[in-house]
Amino acid sequence: MALGVYIQVPFCQAKCTYCNFHTGVVPRERYRPYAEAVCREIASYAAGGEMAVDTVYVGGGTPSLLDPAMLEEMLGALRRRYRVESEETTLEADPETVTPAKASAWLATGFDRISLGAQSFHDTELRASGRRHRRDDIFAAVDVLRTAGFGNISLDLIAGLPHQTRESWEESVSELLRTYPEHVSIYMLEIDEGSRLGREALQGGERYSAGALPSDDAMADFYESARAQLASAGYEHYEISNWALPGRRSRHNLKYWRREPYWGFGAGAHSFDGRMRWANVHDPARYVCLIEQGGSTQEQFEPLTPFQAFQEEIFVGLRQLDGIDLARIGQDYGPHLDDRLATLRQRIDYLRAQGLVEVEGTRLRLAPDRLTVANEALVELLA
């Protein structure tokens, strides 16, 4: 099975208030040493050679901040180490970083898909969230990318940003559809202690516009409204947070949801070979130092037990609207987890009675009209 490769670029122009990722703002002088360290990590990886790579995803952070030559060097290092036969090579970009020169360079380098972090088409919401771009920048970026020749663009929106209303949300979705991207991701805002906004909201404070957050019910309403608009526009809903025009599903992200192997390079990047998960150290400066010293950047090794693999099958599999094949699950895990499978069948019956899941033949899926409470079903199935 061909690998997916993820390259992490953990640098941003500004830290969004809602962000809980291991990213940060650093001087531009640190970009070059980091890119060189990633190239060295790729070149020194023990497994490579004739292994095929069919998807590449360069994410962050904001990898579009890097000089295109650095991105070209990282892809070049990958091609020298692996047999790259990529069906999809994605670069994450923020709208305000897109220029005609960069777009042309990205295409020439081998990127054929751009994931654009729009988040909202309302300047009040963008400003409150700490975003650098504005509504007009999104349209300008899409125009530049189309002119350069990109035929595969993904746009992200976040439901639940401060100051967001039903009216502003529906306008954002309508504006997104005006650009007619091939792929759409819609994320529900997460409130946790990992972000400045999340901590402030949990403490009942007002900073970062925490007092202007929509309610959970409003967020669920926004999500359902977007589902209807996207369906009417011809988008296929294939994963809880993702929609695509026919034939434009994210091939790389499907590897995560199908538990296929992928290897990550760069600070904080994660990898999975089918039996074990591991990650690189998160701090970019330490990552670069370890690479320069010839040390290992890998940590958090976790061999998966059959029970852990079974839980992952349920959790990531049910995120897909197609659901999971219970017959295959039973065949793969039956010898080890007969008791757990019996319990799973009982819980499926209970959730069917609640209208939270559906079973058609041997396929189990979340009920399409109950996706906003999907966590309830997943918690019950995995308990």
N, C-alpha and C positions, 0 to 999 in steps of 0.2 A: 504494500500500500504506500502510495506517495506521501511525502511529508508536507505539512504546512509549516512555514517559517514565519515567526513574528520577530520584528526588530523594534526594540523600545527606545524612544528618544524622550527622556523625562524632563524636557525643558519647555517653559512657557514664557510669554511676555508678561503675564500677570496671573496670579492665582485666583481662580473663580471662587466666589464665596461658598458655593455648594460642593466644591471639589474635595473628594476624600482619597484621591490617588497620591502615590509617591512621586509627585512632580514638583518643580520649583523654578524660580526665576534666578538665573545665574548670568555672570558677564559673558558676552559673546566669545571672549577669548577661550572659554572652556569648551566650546563646541568642537573645535578641531581635535584636541586630545581625546575627546569622547568618541568621535567618529573613528579615529584611528584605533582606539581600544576595541571597538566593536569589530572592526576588520580583523584585528589580531585574534579576537576570540573565535570568530568564524573560521579563520585559517588553522587554528590549533585544535579545533574540535576533533575528538578521537574518532567519532563515527562520521563518515562522509563519503567521499570517493564517488562510487557509482550510485549512491542513493538518489532517488528522484525527488524533486520538489515541484509540486504543482500549484501551490498558492504562496504568495508572499504578502505580508501585511506590515507596513511601517507605521507604527502608532506612537501615542504619547499620552500626555504632553502635546507639543505642537511641532512635529518633525518638519513641517513646511518652513520653520524658522531657519533651518540649516541651509547653507549654500548648496545649490543643486549638485555641485561637484562632490560634496561629502556624501550625499545620497547615492550618487553614481558609484563612488568608491565602495560603499557598503554592498550595493547590489553586485558590483564586480567581484568582490571578495566571495560572495555567495556563489556566483557562477563558477569561480575557480575551484571551489571546494565541493560543490554538489552538481549533479546533473539537473539543472533548472529547466523544467519544461512547464513554465507557469501558465496556467489558464486564467490567472487573475493576480495582478500585482497592484496593491492598494497603498495609497499614501493619505494619511490624515492631514487636513489643512484647516486653518482658521481663515475666514473670508478676507480679513484685512491683510493677510500675508500673500495673497494670490496676485501675481503680476504677469503680464504677457511673457516676459523673459523667463520667469520661473516655470510657467505652464508649458512653454515650448521645450524647456530643458527637461522637465519631468517626463514628458511624452517621449523625448529622444532617449532618455535613460532607460525606459522600459516600463514605466508606470502606465497602466491602462485604466485605472479606476481611482477616483478621488472621493474620499469621505469628508464632507464639509460640515464643520460644526456650527450650524446656524443657531440652534437652541431656541430662538424666538425671532419674530419679525417686528417686535415692538421695542423701540429704543428705551422706554422706561424700564422694561423688564431686563433688557441687556445691561443697562447702566447699573441697576440695582444688584445684578449678579456679578459685576466686576468684569464683564466682557469688554474687549477693546473695539470690536466691530459694531456697526449699526446696520439697520435694515438695508439701506442702499448698498452697503458693502457686499451683502449676500448676492443681490442681483448682479452687481458688477463682477463678482468672482465667477458666478455661473456663466456669464457672457464671455469672460476671458477664457475659461476652460473650454467652452463649446467652440470658440473661435480657434483655439489651439488644436482642437481635434479630439477632445475627450468625449467618448460616447457612453461612458458609464460613470455616473455621479450619484453619490448617496448624500442625503441631507438628514441631519439630526434635529429633532425638537425635544424640549423638556416640558412635560406637563407638571405644573405646580410651582412655577417660579414666583417670587414675590411680585405683587401687584397684578398678577394674571387674573383675568376675569373670563367668563364664558365668551363674551364678545371678542376680547382680544385674542383668546385662544383660537376661536373659529376663524378669525382674520389671519392668524399665523398659518393655520393649515391651508387656507385658501391661497395665501401668498406662496407658500411652498409649492402648491399644485400649479401655480402659474409658471414656475421654473421647470416643471415636469421632469424631476429627477428619475433615474431608473430604479432607485432604491430609497427607502425612507425608514429611519429609526425613530421611534418615539419612546422616551424614557420617562418614567414616573420619578419625580424628585424624591431622593432618599434623605431622610432626616436622621442623622446619627452623629456621634461625637467626633467622627473623623473629618468633619468640615467645620469652618468657622460659622457658617449659617446654621448647621445642624446643632452645634453646641449652644449657640445663642437661643435657638428655638426651644431646645430641651430645658434651658434654664429660665424660660419665660421672658427673655430680654427683647430689646427693640433694635439692636444694632444689625447691620446688614439687611435691613427691612424685614427682619424676622416676624414683626407684627403684621406684615402684609401678606403672609403666606396663605394661599387658598386652603380650604378644609380638605380632609381626605375624601369626603363625598364629592366635593367640587372636582378634585383631580380625577376621580373615577368617571365623573360625567364628561370631563374633557377627553379622556381616553376613548369612551364610547362614541363621542361625537366624531373624533378623528377616524375611528374604525369605519363609521358610516360614510364619511367623506372620501376616504381612500378607496373603499369598495366601489363607490359610485364612479370613481375615476379610473377603475380598472386595475387596481393594485391587488396582488395576492397577499393575504395575511398568512405568513408561513412560520413565524415564531412570535412569542408574546409581544416583543418590542419591535418587530421588523416586518416590513412590507416590501414587495418588489413587483415590478412589471414582469410579465411572463419571461422566463429564462434569465432573470437578473438577480436571483437570490445570491447572497454573499457566500461564495464557495468556501472561503477561508473560515468564516464564522461557523458554517455548518460542520466543520471538523470538530469544533468544541462541543457542539450539541450532540454530535454522533459519537463522541469519544474516540475520534481518530487521532493518530499521532501528530504532534506538532512540537517544534523546538523553538525556544526563544533565546534571543541574543540581546545583550544590553542590560543595564542596571534594572533590577526588578522584574525581568522577563521570566515567564514560567514555561515549563516544558512538560510533556507527557508522552511516554513511549508505549502506552497500552497497559503497562503493569506498574509503573512508578511515576510519581510527580516530583519535580524539583524546581527550584527557583534560584535566580541570581541575587546577590546582595542588592539592597534597594538604593543605598547611597551612591550617587554617580561618582563622587570624588574617590570613595573607597574602591569602587569598581575599577576605575581607571588605574589607581595605584596597584591593585592586585594584578591587573593585566600587565602593567609595566614591570612588576617584580616576578612575573612568571608563575604567580600563585593561582589557585582555583577560585573562581568567583561563585561557585555553586554552593547552595545551602538548602535547608528544608527538604531533605530527601524523605519521601514518604512512599514506601511500598504499599500497594493497595491490597487489602484482604478481599476475599470474595464478597463479604458482606458490604464493604465500602464500595466496591465496584457496582454491586447491585443497587445500592442507594443512589449512586451517581447515574446509573441507567434510568432510574425513575425520575430523578430531579431534572437532569438536562434533557432527557427524552421527552418529557411531558411539556417542556417549554415550546416544543414544536407543535404546530397546529395539527400535523398529521398524527401525532401521538407516538405510541410505542407498540411493538408487536409482542403481546403477552406470550405467544407460543415460543418465540425466540428466547424471551427472558426465561421462561420455564426450562427450555432446553439447555441454555447456557449456565443457569444457576441451580437447577433442580438438584443435582447430585450433592451440592453443598448446603443448600438452604431450603430444604423441603418445608420445614416449619414456618420459615419466613414467608414463603410463597403462599402457604395456606392462609396465613394472617393477612397477606396482601389481598387475596381474593375476598375475604370477609370485609375488609375495609373498602374495596371497590364497590361491593354491594351496598354498603352504607352510603357512600358518596353518590352512587347512582340514584338512590332514593332521595337524596338532598338536591339532586339536579346539578351537582358540581362536575361530574364526569359522564362520559358516554362510552359505551362499548359497542363496536360494530365488528362482528366476526371475532377475530383475535386481537383487534386493535383497541387500545385504550387511549382516550384523549380527554383533555379538559373540555368542558362544555363551552362552546364559543361565546355564549352570552354571559359567562361567569368568570371571564379572565381577570377581571379586576380583583377578584378574591381568590386567585389561583393559589396563593400561599397557604390558604386554609386547607385546600385539598392536598397540597404537597406535604404539609406538616402531618396531616392525618395518615397519609400513605407511608411516610418515613418514620413515624413514631415507633 
